[in-house]
Amino acid sequence: MTPQEIAEASARAMWNDDSASQRLGMSLDYIAPGQATLSMTITDTMSNGHGNAHGGYIFTLADSAFAFACNSYNQMAVAQHCSITYLIPGRIGDRLTATATETSRRGRSGIYDIRITNQDGDHVAEFRGHSRTIKGTHLPA
């Protein structure tokens, strides 16, 4: 299998078991080795006391993109550390897109930057995730 085929097969295997992303209405829009793009529409049930997108949902979208990017090599990986900076509020009805890009992968550790934008291309948030590989693969040997 090519690296792209491995990334696609790993993503399919993960998506099948990812009820959180699916039930929040996320879509997996793009996958490649070390990269992933997921999107989600903010609904009124995802709003906070200010009438904006609750930051936890924005974080969850970014975390899902991070997960698909760092698991794209058929090696199970988990989050070791994540942080997010919110730049502007997400609004009810916004279609948010989280684009994950690998910035470093050495040994068992990886660093991924995830940019979250809205349907107008406005930069909503920036997320950085540190991954750690664990035993196991997504695809049978």
N, C-alpha and C positions, 0 to 999 in steps of 0.2 A: 504494500500500500504506500502511496505517496504521503508526504506530511499533510497535505490538504485533505486527502481521503481519511487519514487518521483523525484529524481535527473534526471533520464532519461526522464520522462514526461515533467518536467520543461524545460529541454534542447530542446526537440522537439518543445515545444510551443515557446520558444525564437527564435530558429533557423528559424522557419517559417516566422518570422517578421524581421529577421536580414539581410536585403539586403546588407549592407556594407560588412559584413564578407563573404557572399556568392559571391558577385560581385568581391571581391578581390581574389577569388579562395581558400579561407580557407576551411579546412575540420575539423570537430569536431571528433577527434580521440578517445577520452575517456572522460567519465563523471562519477563522483561519488559524494557523499555528500562532499562539500568543495573542490572538485578537478575537474580540467578539463585540457585536452590537445588538442590544436589546432595546425595545421600546414599550411604552405603556401609556395609556390615557388616564389622566387623573380624574376620578369620579368624585361626586359629592361625599361619598362615604370615606374618602381619603383626605378630607379636609380637617384642619385644626380649628382652634377657637378664634383665629383671625380670618377664617374663610379662605385660607390658602392651602396648598398641598402640605400635608403633615410631613415634616422632615424625615420621619421614619420610612415613609413610602419611597421617597427619593433615595434614601440610603439603600433600601431593599433592592430597588432597580439597579443601582450602581453595583451592589454586592453580587447580584446575579450575573451581570456582565463580567465582573471580575472572576467569578467562579467558572464561567464557561471559557474565558481566556486562559486561565491558569491550568485548566483541566484538558486542554486541547492537544496534549501529547500522549494520550492514553496512559497517563500516570496520575493516580489519584492525588489531588492536592487540596489542602484546606487553608482557610484564612488563619494567619498568625497575628496580624495586626491590621486594622483599617482606620482611616480617618477621613473626614469629609469637611469641606468648607462650602457653606451655602452663600451664593453670590446675589441672587435675586429670588423672589418667591415663585414657586410654581403655582399655577392657577387651576381651578376646576375647569376641566375641558382641555387643558394642555395635553399635547402628545409629547411626552418626554422621551428622549433617546439617550442611552448610555453607551458610549463608545470606549471600549477597553483596549489599551495598548500595552504590551509588555515593554518595560524599560530595562529590565535586567533579569537574567535567569542563570544562576550558578549553583551547582551542586543541588541541594534540596530546597533552596530558597529562590523566590522570585519577587519582583516588584512590578506592579501594574498601576498605570494611571488611567482613570476613567473620567471622561468629560461628559457631563449631563447637559443637554441642550433642549430647548423647546422647539415647537414646530416652526418658529420664526428664526431659528438659529441662535437665539439668545443663550448665553452661557449661564446656566442656572446653578450649577455646583461643580466642584472638583473633588474627586475621591482618589485616595491612594491606598492600595492594598498590598500587603506583604503575604506571600504564600509560602507554604511548606509542604513538600511532597510527603506522602505516607505510603505504607505498603498497599499494593493493589492496583489493578488496572480496570478500565471501563470495558474493554473488549476482551473476549476470550483469547487465550494464547494461540 
